[in-house]
Amino acid sequence: MSQIPARLFSPGLPAAGQDVVLLVEGKTLRILEPSRYLPERGIQLRRVGFDLKGLELAWDDGAGRHALQILDAQAAATLISALPPTLHEALAALALSGRKQRRARRLGWSALALFFATPLLMLGLFLAFADPIAGWIAERIPLEQERKLGEASFTQMKAELQLRDDSEGAQKLRELGQRLTQGSRYNYEFHLADKTEINAFALPGGIIVVHSGLIRATTRPEELAGVLAHEVQHVELRHGLKNIVKQLGLTGLWMFATGDIGSGLAGSAATQLLSLKFSRDAEREADAHGLDSLLRSGIDPRGMPDFFRILADKAGAPPAMLSTHPQSAEREQALRDKLASLPPVPAKPLGWQPWPPAL
């Protein structure tokens, strides 16, 4: 005979139930105080408790629904081992139900783990394949949205730029730019900023700004053409757009991909764009494609490596445009090697004298 502590829930008892003792006597189950026998058939078994290691016996009689709960795991195990044969069928159903519950719990925990792991997984995939993902998304952003992003960025920086767009130097910029961008899908703007730094930059959508200090550093217009050809290719290859896509990460990519850039997101992207630098690979790519565009335009392509030689020869800290770029000498040599591999291409000198123009 086994005595097992339990809690009884029956009509007429408090809602919280009553502590009782269950006696297992051979083929019968009996409750002490109040004394009653459990029916031999019709008892349903189910697991209860926080960890589902307890056991409940439930049955119906003329007085209503009754339930006997054994929450202690060891006591429940003792009862299971002592249940009379009349409950073996219910015990088999309980075992099957337990397996289903455990399977459901495992699935639930797996789903929960996947829910929390998915953002990390997506972030990991984005970091691992940032360049191809950014390229794929950038190619699906409408040109008008790209243009808006570039214009927003240019508007923010205008306050710090003293533009000299009415000068002779600005006119030469536009002449070279128009020659290098014939047939482009972009409508380009070329601006001259009165700044002493040797710098030039391209914004998404076709806005290119050249500092007067860069033009003063050139010795002939073909060198300026080499710089412009490089910056134009940053636009054509959508390097700035890809940069901001990578910078934003997973946030807002869907809005970019669908062309639905809200004003807040566009403003944030434009602000970040001002501080982004192109990667070394992007710079090398713009060099190579820029050299090709010079050849197509009939402009002496040697002006591009010649300008890098000028930069390499300058003493002191590297110019701003080279702070995160490949070294000037390295880029110059790569361009000269490419030119050496090509058949000689006649290029008529631009012949703009005197040089540099009035800025």
C-alpha positions, 0 to 999 in steps of 0.5 A: 500500500502506498500513501501519496500526498495530493490536493483534491478539487471537488464541488463543495470544497474551497476553490484552492482545493484541499490537501488529502492523502491518496491510498493505493490499495492493490487495484483500488485508489482511495482518498482519506478524509474525506474518505472516498474511492476513485472510480475504476474506470473513466479516470483521465490522466494529465501532466501538471505543474510548472515543469509538467512533472506532476500528475492529475487524475480527473473524473466525473460523477453525479456530483460534478467534476473532480480532480486530484493533483500530485505536484511533487515529481517523486510522489507522482512517479511513485503513483504512476508505478503503482497505478492499478491495471484499469488505468494502464490504458490511460497511462499509455495515453499520458505517455503519448501526450507527454511525448507530444508535449515535449516535442511541442516544447522543443519546437517552441524553444527552437522557434523562440531561439530562431526569433531572437537569432534571426536579426543577428543572422541577418546582420552577420550575413549583411556584414559578410556580404555587405558589398554585393548586397549593397550593390544589388540594392543600389542598382534597384534604387531609382535615379530620382531618389539617388539624386534627392540624396545627393542634393540633400547632402550638397544643400547641407554642405553649401554653407561651408563652401564658397562657390566660384561657379561664375569663374573661368575655372568653373567654365573649364570644369563644365567643359571637361565634365560635359565631354566626359559624361556624354551619353550618361544617364545622369544630369551632372553638375560641376562646381568650383569651391574656393578652398585651398585643400587639394580635393574633389568629391562626387555625390550621388546623382551627379554632383561633383565639387572640385576645390580651387587648390586642386586646380592650382596644383595641376600643370595642364588641363589633362591632369584636371580631366583625369581627376574629373574622370575619376570622380565621374566614375564614382557617380556612374558606379554608384559608389556613394549610394553603395556607401550609404546603403552599407552605412545604414545597414539593415535599417531602412534598406527596404525603404531604399529598395522600394524607392520610398525614402522618407524625409527623415531617412533621407536627411540622416543618410545625407548627413552620414554621406558627408563623412563617408570615404570610398574604399580602396577597391572603389578608388582603384575601380574609379581610376580604371574606369576613369582612364577608359573614359579619357580614352573614349573622350579623346583626352590624353589619359596620361594626365591621370597618372601625372597628377598622382605623381604631383601628389606623391611629390608633395611634402608633408601630410597627404592631401585630404582626398588621399587620407584613406585612399591607396598611396599616390605612387601605387595608383600612379604605377597601376595606371601607367602599367595599364596604359603600357598594355594598350596600343598607343592612342593619339590624343590631341592636347587640350591646349588651354593656355594659360594654365591654370585658369582664373579661379 
